[in-house]
Amino acid sequence: MTTADPPPLGHRRIWSIAGPIVLSNATVPLIGAVDTGVVGQMGAAAPIGAVGIGAVVLATVYWIFGFLRMGTSGLAAQAHGAGDEAERAAILLRALIVAGAAGLLLIAAQQALIAGAFALAPASAEVEGLARQYLVIRIWGAPATIGLYALMGWLIAVERTRGMVALQIWINGVNVTLDLWFVLGLGWGVPGVAVASLIAEWSGLFLGLWLCRSAFGPAFAAARARLRDAAALRLMVVVNRDIMIRSVILQLSFTTFIFLGAREGDLTLAANQVLLQFLEITAYALDGFAFAAETLVGQAVGRRRPDEVRRATALTMGWTLAGAALLSLVFGLAGGPIIDLMTTAPDVRAEARLYLPWLLAAPLIGAAAWVYDGVYIGATLTRTMRNLMLLCVVIYVGALLLLVPAFGNHGLWAALMVLNLSRSVSMWRHAPKAARKAEGAAQAG
């Protein structure tokens, strides 16, 4: 495919982008499950807890840098659509430099990071000791893991989402193989799990660089010359800053939901945790269409084709709503058995069923917001996205203050639906900005 002659913008192209991402997302839980299963064969609780805590600490830290995936995707898609190969390559190089610097900073600050993590979530001396062994090994993979965010964003932008599947399969395959060898074969225990993940992360980075090798081809010299372009650097900073602020606010909203649920008692907390997995399933299943919106809207903006922006938005929205309706139907028919698979505790099962109806509505209420996230990222309307998120959180806080005291956990779930509904409606109202940007009438979000 060339940027001058892209494939027709239709259902087949949507699925060519979204399909591989859905498959890639399906592999995400595998690596943690394998790590847990392997250390579980050691016959003690402490190694399982240590690997679990260590993995959560790193996942939380790395999540902060997730803006690199989204920012790279939107900017590179626009350059790809405009046929500017040098800028498309320069965007990847800038993101990789940021990733490398962030990774080295985390390595340098590892002692403070580990101490802070255990101050917030203390564990037994044995678990903390093993978790420290795990963390001081795996932290050396920080540049690779954060770099993979940039590489994946770039692959999405240029419609090479099959490369994401290859990356996930490779990383998971290497990790599983080395887990079994190092832990069960060589008896290395928790450090063996960490070394396996470290090798998997760095080998994944090298594979990702190979998959993105066109960025290092004929356009590489011109890309290097553009690395210090002041306007491009300023745009990169602004886009990534806005995405990071928006993501942190959204994460804090879900954290608030969990904490307020805990105030309702251990039983309600456990039931909410089970039901939140339904939202995880929804996000993983529908993410592919949001990513397709990022790619196609970004390329349309780069080509200055407002008609393609509107068509890409409509097509991805249609498939997302269809997927959301299917998920709601599945949750309605099989929600009870899914809950039973997640927990064997009779009281948690019964409690979760009380609030299951909220999960039947959740996919449809949140579907539009997920697609518009992709549209706004593709069009780099990140300032608008950030500001709307702030507005929606104010509405969410108001709903919490009104509904939770009156209706308890039902009010908590209702407030979460208000958050997603307000995101969908507010982003829908401002969505025409994406098409106007493609026309050149708007220069910034």
C-alpha positions as CSV (number, residue, x, y, z in Angstrom):
1,M,0.0,0.0,0.0
2,T,1.2,3.5,-0.7
3,T,-0.2,6.7,0.9
4,A,-1.1,8.0,-2.6
5,D,-3.3,5.0,-3.4
6,P,-4.7,3.5,-0.3
7,P,-7.3,0.7,-0.4
8,P,-10.9,1.6,-0.5
9,L,-12.3,2.8,2.8
10,G,-14.8,0.1,3.6
11,H,-15.7,-2.7,5.9
12,R,-12.9,-5.0,4.7
13,R,-10.3,-2.3,5.5
14,I,-11.8,-1.7,8.9
15,W,-11.5,-5.4,9.7
16,S,-8.0,-5.6,8.3
17,I,-6.9,-3.2,11.0
18,A,-9.2,-4.2,13.8
19,G,-9.1,-8.0,13.4
20,P,-5.4,-8.5,14.2
21,I,-5.7,-6.1,17.2
22,V,-8.6,-8.1,18.7
23,L,-6.4,-11.3,18.3
24,S,-3.4,-9.5,19.8
25,N,-5.5,-8.3,22.8
26,A,-6.6,-11.9,23.4
27,T,-3.0,-12.8,24.2
28,V,-2.5,-10.0,26.8
29,P,-3.7,-11.9,29.9
30,L,-1.5,-15.0,28.9
31,I,1.8,-13.8,30.1
32,G,0.6,-13.0,33.7
33,A,-1.2,-16.3,33.8
34,V,1.8,-18.3,32.8
35,D,4.1,-16.5,35.3
36,T,1.6,-17.3,38.1
37,G,1.2,-20.9,37.0
38,V,4.9,-21.6,36.8
39,V,5.8,-20.1,40.2
40,G,2.7,-21.9,41.6
41,Q,4.5,-25.2,40.9
42,M,7.1,-24.2,43.5
43,G,4.5,-25.2,46.2
44,A,4.6,-22.0,48.2
45,A,2.5,-18.9,48.5
46,A,5.3,-16.3,48.8
47,P,6.7,-16.7,45.2
48,I,3.2,-16.2,43.8
49,G,2.6,-13.1,45.8
50,A,6.0,-11.7,45.0
51,V,5.6,-12.1,41.2
52,G,2.1,-10.7,41.5
53,I,3.2,-7.6,43.4
54,G,6.2,-7.0,41.2
55,A,4.2,-7.3,38.0
56,V,1.6,-4.9,39.2
57,V,4.2,-2.3,40.3
58,L,5.8,-2.4,36.8
59,A,2.5,-2.4,35.0
60,T,1.4,0.7,36.9
61,V,4.7,2.5,36.2
62,Y,4.7,1.6,32.5
63,W,1.1,2.5,32.1
64,I,2.1,6.2,32.7
65,F,4.0,6.1,29.5
66,G,1.1,4.6,27.5
67,F,0.6,8.1,25.9
68,L,3.6,7.2,23.6
69,R,1.4,4.5,21.9
70,M,-1.5,6.8,21.3
71,G,0.5,10.0,20.5
72,T,2.7,8.2,18.0
73,S,-0.3,6.6,16.3
74,G,-2.1,9.8,15.7
75,L,0.9,11.8,14.5
76,A,2.3,9.1,12.4
77,A,-1.1,8.3,10.8
78,Q,-1.3,12.0,9.7
79,A,2.2,11.9,8.2
80,H,1.4,8.6,6.5
81,G,-1.8,10.0,5.0
82,A,0.1,13.1,3.8
83,G,2.7,10.9,2.1
84,D,5.5,12.5,4.2
85,E,7.8,9.5,4.8
86,A,10.5,11.5,6.4
87,E,8.2,13.0,9.0
88,R,6.6,9.6,9.6
89,A,10.0,8.1,10.3
90,A,11.0,11.1,12.4
91,I,7.9,10.7,14.6
92,L,9.0,7.1,15.4
93,L,12.6,8.2,16.1
94,R,11.5,10.9,18.5
95,A,9.2,8.5,20.3
96,L,12.0,5.9,20.7
97,I,14.3,8.6,22.1
98,V,11.7,9.5,24.7
99,A,11.2,5.8,25.5
100,G,14.9,5.2,25.9
101,A,15.3,8.3,28.2
102,A,12.3,7.3,30.3
103,G,13.5,3.7,30.6
104,L,17.0,4.8,31.7
105,L,15.4,7.2,34.2
106,L,13.4,4.4,35.8
107,I,16.5,2.2,36.0
108,A,18.4,5.0,37.7
109,A,15.5,5.6,40.2
110,Q,14.8,1.9,40.8
111,Q,15.6,1.9,44.5
112,A,13.3,4.9,45.2
113,L,10.6,3.3,43.0
114,I,10.8,-0.1,44.9
115,A,10.8,1.6,48.3
116,G,7.8,3.7,47.4
117,A,5.9,0.7,46.1
118,F,6.3,-1.2,49.3
119,A,5.6,1.8,51.4
120,L,2.2,2.0,49.7
121,A,1.5,-1.7,49.6
122,P,3.5,-3.4,52.4
123,A,3.8,-7.2,52.3
124,S,5.5,-9.9,54.5
125,A,9.3,-9.8,54.7
126,E,9.5,-13.0,52.6
127,V,7.3,-11.7,49.8
128,E,9.0,-8.3,49.8
129,G,12.4,-9.9,49.5
130,L,11.4,-12.1,46.6
131,A,9.6,-9.2,44.9
132,R,12.7,-7.0,45.2
133,Q,14.7,-9.8,43.4
134,Y,12.1,-9.7,40.7
135,L,11.9,-6.0,40.3
136,V,15.7,-5.3,40.2
137,I,16.0,-7.7,37.3
138,R,12.9,-6.7,35.3
139,I,13.4,-2.9,35.7
140,W,16.3,-3.3,33.1
141,G,13.6,-4.0,30.6
142,A,12.1,-0.6,31.0
143,P,13.6,1.0,27.8
144,A,12.4,-2.0,25.8
145,T,8.9,-2.1,27.2
146,I,8.3,1.6,26.8
147,G,9.9,1.5,23.4
148,L,7.4,-1.1,22.3
149,Y,4.6,1.4,23.0
150,A,6.1,3.7,20.3
151,L,6.6,0.8,17.9
152,M,3.1,-0.5,18.3
153,G,1.6,3.0,17.8
154,W,3.6,3.4,14.6
155,L,2.5,0.0,13.3
156,I,-1.1,0.9,13.9
157,A,-0.6,4.2,12.1
158,V,0.6,2.5,8.9
159,E,-2.0,-0.3,9.0
160,R,0.5,-3.0,9.9
161,T,-1.5,-4.4,12.8
162,R,-0.6,-8.0,11.9
163,G,2.8,-7.0,13.2
164,M,1.3,-6.4,16.6
165,V,0.0,-10.0,16.6
166,A,3.5,-11.2,15.7
167,L,5.0,-9.1,18.5
168,Q,2.6,-10.4,21.1
169,I,3.0,-14.0,20.0
170,W,6.8,-13.7,20.0
171,I,7.0,-12.0,23.4
172,N,4.5,-14.4,25.0
173,G,6.2,-17.4,23.4
174,V,9.7,-16.5,24.5
175,N,8.4,-15.7,28.0
176,V,6.5,-19.0,28.3
177,T,9.4,-21.1,27.0
178,L,12.0,-19.5,29.2
179,D,9.7,-19.5,32.3
180,L,9.4,-23.3,32.0
181,W,13.2,-23.7,31.4
182,F,14.5,-21.3,34.1
183,V,12.0,-22.1,36.8
184,L,11.0,-25.7,36.4
185,G,14.2,-26.9,34.6
186,L,17.0,-24.9,36.2
187,G,15.2,-24.1,39.5
188,W,15.9,-20.4,39.4
189,G,12.6,-19.6,41.1
190,V,11.3,-16.0,41.1
191,P,14.5,-14.5,39.6
192,G,14.0,-17.0,36.7
193,V,10.6,-15.6,36.0
194,A,12.1,-12.1,35.9
195,V,14.9,-13.0,33.6
196,A,12.5,-14.8,31.2
197,S,10.3,-11.6,31.1
198,L,13.4,-9.4,30.6
199,I,14.7,-11.5,27.6
200,A,11.2,-11.6,26.2
201,E,10.9,-7.7,26.4
202,W,14.2,-7.0,24.8
203,S,13.8,-9.6,22.0
204,G,10.4,-8.1,21.4
205,L,11.9,-4.7,21.0
206,F,14.4,-5.9,18.4
207,L,11.6,-7.7,16.5
208,G,9.5,-4.5,16.6
209,L,12.4,-2.5,15.2
210,W,12.7,-5.0,12.4
211,L,8.9,-4.8,11.7
212,C,9.3,-1.0,11.5
213,R,12.4,-1.2,9.4
214,S,10.9,0.9,6.6
215,A,11.4,3.9,8.9
216,F,15.1,3.3,8.8
217,G,15.3,3.0,5.0
218,P,15.8,5.8,2.4
219,A,13.9,8.3,4.5
220,F,16.2,7.8,7.5
221,A,18.7,10.6,6.7
222,A,15.9,13.1,6.2
223,A,14.2,11.9,9.4
224,R,17.3,12.5,11.4
225,A,17.6,16.0,10.1
226,R,14.1,16.7,11.3
227,L,14.5,15.4,14.8
228,R,15.1,18.9,16.2
229,D,12.3,20.5,14.3
230,A,10.9,22.9,16.9
231,A,7.3,22.9,15.6
232,A,7.2,19.1,15.4
233,L,8.7,18.7,18.8
234,R,6.3,21.2,20.3
235,L,3.3,19.3,18.8
236,M,4.6,16.0,20.1
237,V,5.0,17.4,23.6
238,V,1.5,19.0,23.6
239,V,-0.2,15.9,22.1
240,N,1.5,13.4,24.5
241,R,0.9,15.8,27.5
242,D,-2.8,16.1,26.8
243,I,-3.2,12.3,26.4
244,M,-1.3,11.6,29.6
245,I,-3.4,14.0,31.6
246,R,-6.6,12.6,30.1
247,S,-5.5,9.0,30.8
248,V,-4.5,9.8,34.4
249,I,-7.8,11.4,35.1
250,L,-9.7,8.5,33.6
251,Q,-7.7,6.0,35.7
252,L,-8.3,8.0,38.8
253,S,-12.0,7.8,38.1
254,F,-11.9,4.0,38.0
255,T,-9.7,4.0,41.1
256,T,-12.2,6.1,42.9
257,F,-14.9,3.6,41.9
258,I,-12.9,0.7,43.5
259,F,-12.2,2.6,46.7
260,L,-15.8,3.7,47.2
261,G,-16.9,0.1,46.5
262,A,-14.5,-1.0,49.3
263,R,-16.4,1.2,51.7
264,E,-19.5,-0.9,51.1
265,G,-17.8,-3.9,52.6
266,D,-15.6,-6.8,51.5
267,L,-18.4,-8.7,49.8
268,T,-19.4,-5.7,47.6
269,L,-15.7,-5.0,46.9
270,A,-15.2,-8.6,45.7
271,A,-18.4,-8.6,43.6
272,N,-17.4,-5.3,41.9
273,Q,-14.0,-6.7,41.1
274,V,-15.6,-9.7,39.4
275,L,-17.9,-7.4,37.4
276,L,-15.1,-5.1,36.4
277,Q,-13.7,-8.0,34.4
278,F,-16.8,-7.7,32.2
279,L,-15.6,-4.1,31.4
280,E,-12.1,-5.5,30.7
281,I,-13.5,-8.0,28.3
282,T,-15.5,-5.3,26.5
283,A,-12.5,-3.0,26.2
284,Y,-10.3,-5.8,24.8
285,A,-13.0,-6.9,22.4
286,L,-13.8,-3.4,21.0
287,D,-10.3,-1.8,21.1
288,G,-9.6,-2.9,17.6
289,F,-12.2,-0.6,16.1
290,A,-11.0,2.4,18.2
291,F,-7.5,1.7,16.8
292,A,-8.9,1.5,13.3
293,A,-10.5,4.9,13.9
294,E,-7.1,6.3,15.0
295,T,-5.4,5.0,11.8
296,L,-8.1,5.9,9.3
297,V,-9.0,9.3,10.7
298,G,-5.4,10.2,11.1
299,Q,-4.6,9.3,7.5
300,A,-7.7,11.2,6.3
301,V,-6.6,14.3,8.2
302,G,-3.1,14.0,6.6
303,R,-4.7,13.8,3.2
304,R,-7.1,16.6,4.0
305,R,-10.2,14.5,3.2
306,P,-13.1,15.4,5.5
307,D,-15.3,13.0,3.7
308,E,-13.0,10.1,4.7
309,V,-12.9,11.4,8.3
310,R,-16.7,11.2,8.4
311,R,-16.9,7.8,6.7
312,A,-14.2,6.3,8.9
313,T,-16.0,7.5,12.0
314,A,-19.3,6.1,10.8
315,L,-17.9,2.7,9.9
316,T,-15.9,2.2,13.0
317,M,-18.9,3.4,15.1
318,G,-21.2,1.0,13.4
319,W,-19.0,-2.0,14.1
320,T,-18.4,-0.9,17.6
321,L,-22.1,-0.6,18.4
322,A,-22.7,-4.0,16.8
323,G,-20.0,-5.5,18.9
324,A,-21.3,-3.8,22.0
325,A,-24.8,-5.1,21.4
326,L,-23.4,-8.6,20.9
327,L,-21.5,-8.3,24.2
328,S,-24.6,-7.1,26.0
329,L,-26.5,-10.1,24.7
330,V,-23.7,-12.5,25.8
331,F,-23.6,-10.9,29.2
332,G,-27.4,-11.2,29.5
333,L,-27.5,-14.9,28.5
334,A,-24.2,-16.1,30.1
335,G,-23.5,-13.4,32.8
336,G,-24.3,-15.8,35.6
337,P,-22.1,-18.7,34.4
338,I,-19.2,-16.2,33.7
339,I,-19.5,-14.9,37.3
340,D,-19.4,-18.5,38.5
341,L,-16.2,-19.1,36.5
342,M,-14.5,-16.1,38.2
343,T,-15.4,-17.1,41.7
344,T,-16.4,-20.1,43.7
345,A,-17.6,-18.2,46.7
346,P,-21.5,-18.5,46.9
347,D,-22.0,-15.1,48.6
348,V,-19.8,-13.3,46.0
349,R,-21.7,-15.0,43.2
350,A,-25.0,-13.9,44.6
351,E,-23.8,-10.3,45.3
352,A,-22.4,-10.0,41.8
353,R,-25.7,-11.1,40.2
354,L,-27.4,-8.2,42.0
355,Y,-25.4,-5.7,40.0
356,L,-25.1,-7.7,36.7
357,P,-27.8,-5.6,35.0
358,W,-25.5,-2.6,35.0
359,L,-23.0,-4.6,32.9
360,L,-25.7,-5.4,30.3
361,A,-26.0,-1.7,29.6
362,A,-22.3,-0.8,30.0
363,P,-21.0,-1.8,26.5
364,L,-23.7,0.2,24.7
365,I,-23.3,3.2,26.9
366,G,-19.6,3.3,26.6
367,A,-19.2,2.3,22.9
368,A,-19.3,5.7,21.4
369,A,-16.7,7.1,23.9
370,W,-14.2,4.4,22.9
371,V,-14.6,5.1,19.2
372,Y,-14.4,8.8,19.7
373,D,-11.2,8.3,21.7
374,G,-9.7,6.9,18.5
375,V,-11.2,9.7,16.3
376,Y,-9.8,12.4,18.6
377,I,-6.4,10.7,18.8
378,G,-6.2,10.2,15.0
379,A,-7.1,13.9,14.5
380,T,-4.8,14.9,17.4
381,L,-7.7,16.8,19.0
382,T,-6.0,16.0,22.3
383,R,-6.7,19.3,24.0
384,T,-10.4,18.9,23.3
385,M,-10.3,15.3,24.5
386,R,-8.4,16.4,27.7
387,N,-10.9,19.2,28.5
388,L,-13.9,17.0,27.9
389,M,-12.5,14.4,30.2
390,L,-12.2,17.0,32.9
391,L,-15.8,18.1,32.4
392,C,-17.0,14.5,32.5
393,V,-15.2,13.9,35.7
394,V,-16.9,16.9,37.3
395,I,-20.2,15.4,36.3
396,Y,-19.1,12.0,37.6
397,V,-18.2,13.4,41.0
398,G,-21.6,15.1,41.2
399,A,-23.3,11.8,40.4
400,L,-21.2,10.0,43.1
401,L,-22.2,12.6,45.7
402,L,-25.9,12.4,44.8
403,L,-26.3,8.7,44.0
404,V,-24.0,6.7,46.3
405,P,-25.5,8.0,49.6
406,A,-29.0,7.3,48.3
407,F,-28.5,4.0,46.6
408,G,-25.3,2.5,47.8
409,N,-23.5,0.2,45.3
410,H,-26.3,0.6,42.8
411,G,-25.6,4.3,42.9
412,L,-21.9,3.7,42.4
413,W,-22.6,1.7,39.3
414,A,-25.1,4.3,38.1
415,A,-22.5,7.0,38.5
416,L,-20.0,5.0,36.4
417,M,-22.6,4.8,33.7
418,V,-23.1,8.6,34.0
419,L,-19.4,9.0,33.4
420,N,-19.4,6.9,30.3
421,L,-22.6,8.4,29.0
422,S,-21.3,12.0,29.5
423,R,-18.1,11.0,27.7
424,S,-20.1,9.6,24.7
425,V,-22.4,12.6,24.4
426,S,-19.8,15.3,24.9
427,M,-17.3,13.8,22.4
428,W,-20.1,13.3,19.9
429,R,-21.0,17.0,20.1
430,H,-17.4,18.0,19.3
431,A,-16.6,15.2,16.8
432,P,-17.2,17.5,13.7
433,K,-13.9,19.2,14.7
434,A,-12.1,16.2,13.2
435,A,-13.5,16.8,9.7
436,R,-12.9,20.5,10.0
437,K,-9.3,19.8,10.8
438,A,-9.0,17.7,7.7
439,E,-10.3,20.7,5.8
440,G,-7.5,22.8,7.3
441,A,-9.9,25.1,9.1
442,A,-8.6,24.0,12.5
443,Q,-4.9,24.0,13.3
444,A,-5.0,22.6,16.8
445,G,-7.2,20.7,19.2
